[in-house]
Amino acid sequence: MSNENFEKALSIIEKNISECDFIGRRPKELIEKAENVLGLNFSNQYKKFLSTYGALCIGSQEVYGIIRDDFENSSVPDVVWVNRQNRIKFGMPDHLLEIYHTGSDEVFCFDFKKTNKQGEPPVVVYVPGLDLKYQTYERIAEDFGDFLLYLLDLEELL
């Protein structure tokens, strides 16, 4: 079911591409560089997303991705820059990867400690600045495909 929902989400995005803004295709070498800088191996779904869209705005929803190879002099929605800042400022654990900011106190992250059989991490809640012993890591979506469908539903594109 994991890839089924991801492919369904991509199909809906393509059908509603005029409602989306995106950076554009990111080359494999740039994705690998981002993985190396962050010390993570991205999931297949996220790699496909990055290689297809780079980063994506669906209506008012912004999914972080890779912008360019200058990770130091960047900003939102650059996933590398955002996560490096979170690790420095808030001590965010290395196994989390923020991909979405809710606009309030919490952010949504992949949790690479809890991947499924296909190697896909769930999307969980992380509250920057909250002591780690109080973090609950509430599960928002089983994987990236489910998360994209959630965002598409928020934008009433389903």
C-alpha positions in Angstrom: 0.0 0.0 0.0 2.9 2.3 0.7 3.9 3.0 -2.9 0.3 2.9 -4.1 -0.6 6.0 -2.1 2.6 7.7 -3.2 1.9 7.1 -6.9 -1.7 8.2 -6.3 -0.4 11.5 -4.8 2.0 12.1 -7.7 -0.8 11.5 -10.2 -3.1 14.0 -8.4 -0.2 16.5 -8.3 0.4 16.1 -12.0 -3.4 16.5 -12.7 -3.3 19.8 -10.7 0.1 21.0 -11.7 -1.2 24.5 -12.3 -2.0 24.7 -8.6 1.7 23.8 -7.7 5.0 25.6 -7.7 8.2 23.5 -7.7 11.9 23.9 -8.0 12.3 21.3 -10.7 14.3 18.1 -11.1 17.3 17.6 -8.9 20.2 15.4 -10.1 21.1 12.2 -8.4 24.5 13.7 -7.4 22.9 16.6 -5.6 20.5 14.3 -3.7 23.5 12.2 -2.7 25.4 15.3 -1.5 22.4 16.3 0.6 22.2 12.8 2.1 26.0 12.9 2.9 25.7 16.4 4.5 22.8 15.2 6.7 24.1 11.8 7.4 20.9 10.1 6.2 19.9 7.8 3.4 16.6 9.2 2.0 13.8 6.8 1.3 12.9 5.8 -2.3 9.7 7.9 -2.2 11.5 11.0 -1.1 14.3 10.5 -3.6 11.7 10.2 -6.4 10.0 13.4 -5.1 13.3 15.3 -5.1 14.4 14.0 -8.5 11.0 15.0 -9.9 10.0 18.3 -8.1 13.0 19.4 -6.0 10.7 21.1 -3.5 7.0 21.7 -3.9 4.2 24.1 -3.0 0.7 22.6 -3.3 -1.6 25.6 -2.9 -0.5 27.0 0.5 1.3 23.8 1.6 5.1 23.8 1.2 7.1 20.5 1.2 10.8 21.0 1.7 13.3 19.6 -0.7 16.6 20.4 -2.3 17.1 23.9 -3.9 20.8 24.0 -4.9 24.2 22.7 -3.7 25.0 25.8 -1.6 23.5 24.5 1.7 25.2 27.2 3.8 23.7 30.2 2.1 20.1 29.0 1.7 16.7 29.2 3.4 13.3 27.6 3.5 12.3 25.3 1.7 15.8 23.9 1.5 15.6 20.7 3.5 19.4 20.6 4.2 19.6 24.1 5.4 16.5 23.8 7.6 17.6 20.6 9.2 21.1 21.8 9.9 19.7 24.9 11.5 17.3 22.7 13.7 20.2 20.5 14.8 22.3 23.5 15.8 19.5 25.7 17.4 17.3 23.1 18.9 19.3 19.9 19.2 17.0 18.1 16.9 18.0 14.4 16.7 19.9 13.3 13.6 17.3 10.6 12.8 14.6 13.2 12.1 14.3 15.2 8.9 11.9 18.1 8.8 10.0 18.3 5.6 7.1 20.6 6.5 6.3 23.4 8.9 2.8 23.6 10.2 2.9 27.4 10.8 2.7 26.9 14.5 5.0 25.4 17.1 5.3 22.0 15.5 7.0 20.7 12.4 6.5 17.4 10.5 9.5 15.1 10.1 10.5 11.8 8.7 11.6 9.5 11.5 14.4 7.3 10.0 14.6 5.2 13.2 11.2 3.7 12.4 11.2 2.7 8.7 8.8 0.1 7.4 9.6 -3.0 5.4 10.1 -0.9 2.2 12.5 1.4 4.0 9.9 4.3 4.2 9.9 6.3 7.4 6.7 7.6 9.0 6.0 11.3 9.3 6.0 12.5 12.9 5.5 15.6 14.9 8.6 17.4 16.4 8.4 20.5 18.5 11.6 22.6 18.1 12.8 23.9 21.5 10.8 21.3 23.5 13.1 19.1 25.6 13.6 15.7 24.0 12.2 13.9 27.1 8.9 15.6 26.4 8.7 14.9 22.6 6.0 12.4 21.8 6.7 12.0 18.1 3.0 11.7 17.2 2.7 9.8 13.9 1.0 11.9 11.3 1.4 9.6 8.3 2.6 6.1 7.8 4.9 7.3 5.0 5.6 10.1 2.5 2.8 8.9 0.2 0.2 9.1 2.9 1.6 12.5 3.9 1.3 13.9 0.4 -2.3 12.7 0.2 -3.0 14.4 3.6 -1.7 17.7 2.1 -3.7 17.2 -1.1 -6.8 16.7 1.1 -6.0 20.0 2.9 -6.0 21.7 -0.4 -9.2 19.9 -1.5 -7.5 18.4 -4.5 -8.5 14.8 -3.7 
